Amino acid sequence: MKKISQTQTKKEGNRMLTKEKVIEALKNVVDWEIGADVVSLGLIYDVTFPDEDTVHVLMTLTTPGCPLIYSLVAQVEQEVKKLGVKKVDVEITFDPPWDPSRMTPELKRRFGIE
């Protein structure tokens, strides 16, 4: 899996949109069944800027049968569009599959992992 690089930027209006800003916005997307945001859960695999008007978010879900798929995708799109982006492409992948090791240390402690 590619590590998310914070260096790629995109000119958006009079400001620079960075992966870091997109990732920060995605912390507002919460999987309410687990009670944690998609970034802390480690569900966001990559953020890229394929063209001038688009942000591409590569993410996964905790399970292929996740009942929140449409809700989470809609929330991701909404949060990124709040940054002034015209088009958001959300790609769901299960390669590699998610596992609890992807969570932040704080979230692991909360769930008693490690």
Secondary structure, 3 states (H helix, E strand, C coil): CCCCCCCCEEEECCEEEEHHHHHHHHCCCEECCCCEECCCCCCEEEEEEEECCEEEEEECCCCCCCCCHHHHHHHHHHHHHCCCCCEEEEEECCCCCCCHHHCCHHHHHHCCCC
